Amino acid sequence: MRSWGIWLLVLGVGAFVLPYAGLQFKILAIFGESLPLVAGGMAVIGAVMLALSLRATAAHDTAHDSAAHK
């Protein structure tokens, strides 16, 4: 889940930034004028997925550490 989150976040943020340099991801060009909305959604979903995966990893590490100390 972390990998997907990172990719969605990078594509979403990149879709906002690249047009200022006259560039764009070809794969996202299919969305046409809806691209800003799609890019924003991708960035938000990617950030949420990344946060959830980091939270799950931290919870797992905490549970593992507390079990090891008993």
Helices and strands as residue ranges (DSSP letters): H 2-17, G 18-21, G 26-34, H 35-68
